[in-house]
Structures are given as structure tokens and as C-alpha cells.
């Protein structure tokens, strides 16, 4: 397709991943004519397609945590928040919770992000080492034997720490992951298309 034949939208967005389609949908609903451009033949086939899809609120900045907290609630009611009918398959949030182990290395970050999350209403549980072990032992993990993060070719790889510096953890039950981020991006485009957004593929 020739660039000259494209419509003249109010706003052009490069990239039809989870972010590009989210912005396109929001702006179209605010009354702008939006056109999305992507080098791929379908939506969500860039970095979104190999995203881990984690939906978490433990960030260093309050604005990031607030943004993620809103996104979490959107994903809880994904179909309704997008206005998609049941004819579409939609991505789902697997609400499994998230845990950060407390150690010498992580304690400063945990204190900082815990304060941020509590300020915006994210439930955060403080667990001691026994409570942490009880929770993760169901997954076959042992918090009493832990290891340094080393490359596999390091001579000390796989050797337990001589001193267990874990003292517990924080657990956020309102967290999880979206198992199919590419489908989530497609859902956003489907909703955006219903509103009049145009997606144009321009092979690079």
C-alpha cells in the first residue's frame, strides 16, 4: 500500500502491540480518528507476543504502580472493559499472586515498594520465614536452601549459600499473569476496530 493512499488521521500510532492498541482505543473513544501502523501482518506480533504477561504492582514509582493497579482491574473484567461480545475469544488473567523474598539484597526495594502499594490500596502481606516456607513448599521450593544468582558456567553455580539471608517475604494476592499477551493485544485491536480505528500493515 502506498503511503499516499492512506487516510489522514488525527493521530498516527506506530506499533500494534498491547501499548499501541491501548492508546489507539482510548484516543478513538475520546473522539479522535486514529490509525495504527505496524510492520507485521497482524496485531501483537512484536515484543508483546513474547512478553511474560505479568500483572504486578511492585514498582519503584507511584505512577507506575497506579497504572498497573488500574490495569489489573481492567483484566479482571477484560471482555466488559473492552466492550467485546462473546463471539470473540479473550485473554484471561491467572490470579496466582506474587511473592518477593526478603533478603539483604531485596529489603530496601521491598520497604520502598510496599509503602507505595499500600498507599494506593494494594493488599500486601508480610510473611516471616516459616509462613513463606509453608506457602512455597507446595511448589517444591525450599527457602532454607537458597543460592546466589550465578551464571551456569560459574564454579559455584548450584552450591547453596553458606548463610541463609532470607528472613521472609511479601505476598501480593492481587497479582498474576495473562497467559496469552498476543491475544490481549488482539482483543484491544478488536475493540479499537469496533470504534473505527484503522490498522495498516507496512512491511519494512
Residue, then its C-alpha position, 0 to 999 in steps of 0.5 A: x500500500x502506498x503511503x499516499x493512499x492512506x487516510x489522514x488521521x488525527x493521530x498516527x500510532x506506530x506499533x500494534x502491540x498491547x501499548x499501541x492498541x491501548x492508546x489507539x482505543x482510548x484516543x478513538x473513544x475520546x473522539x479522535x480518528x486514529x490509525x495504527x501502523x505496524x510492520x507485521x501482518x497482524x496485531x501483537x506480533x512484536x515484543x508483546x507476543x513474547x512478553x511474560x504477561x505479568x500483572x504486578x504492582x511492585x514498582x519503584x514509582x507511584x505512577x507506575x504502580x497506579x497504572x498497573x493497579x488500574x490495569x489489573x482491574x481492567x483484566x479482571x473484567x477484560x471482555x466488559x472493559x473492552x466492550x467485546x461480545x462473546x463471539x470473540x475469544x479473550x485473554x484471561x488473567x491467572x490470579x496466582x499472586x506474587x511473592x518477593x523474598x526478603x533478603x539483604x539484597x531485596x529489603x530496601x526495594x521491598x520497604x520502598x515498594x510496599x509503602x507505595x502499594x499500600x498507599x494506593x490500596x494494594x493488599x500486601x502481606x508480610x510473611x516471616x520465614x516459616x509462613x513463606x516456607x509453608x506457602x512455597x513448599x507446595x511448589x517444591x521450593x525450599x527457602x532454607x536452601x537458597x543460592x546466589x544468582x550465578x551464571x551456569x558456567x560459574x564454579x559455584x553455580x548450584x552450591x547453596x549459600x553458606x548463610x541463609x539471608x532470607x528472613x521472609x517475604x511479601x505476598x501480593x494476592x492481587x497479582x498474576x499473569x495473562x497467559x496469552x499477551x498476543x491475544x490481549x493485544x488482539x482483543x484491544x485491536x478488536x475493540x479499537x476496530x469496533x470504534x473505527x480505528x484503522x490498522x495498516x500493515x507496512x512491511x519494512 
